[in-house]
Amino acid sequence: QVQLVESGGGLVQPGGSLRLSCAASGIIFSINAMGWYRQAPGKQRELVATITGGRSTNYADSLKGRFTISRDNAKNTVYLQMNSLKPEDTAVYYCNADVSTKPWLQRDFWGQGTQVTVSS
């Protein structure tokens, strides 16, 4: 029905930057909130940031000031700009979207995840 495809992960040195992208495709009537979550080895998945259709944003407190979420509604795409990366940011980053596939039908969808590794 709906596919979320992430890109932009990789290996970066501490202090570096990466920009993640997530494009939604498929049967889409509208996309409500979109967001990024991450899961480090041995830890639970945690919120990174979310953004509504009206571009209101919410961030994990520990990431405010370093990460910026944005979206392009025309492209059904959400972005995550990550600056001043730290080794503890190493994780698999997952895209999430709250999608209406019909006006009365709303569901959560997840991407497959993209690995971000911060290491020297």
Buried (B, 14 or more C-beta within 10 A) or exposed (E): EBEBBBEBBEEBEEEBEBBBBBBBEEEBEBBEBBBBBBBBEEEEBEBBBBBBEEEEBBBBEEBEEBBBBBBEEEEBBBBBBBEEBEEEBBBBBBBBBBBBBEEEEEEEBBBEBBEBBBEE
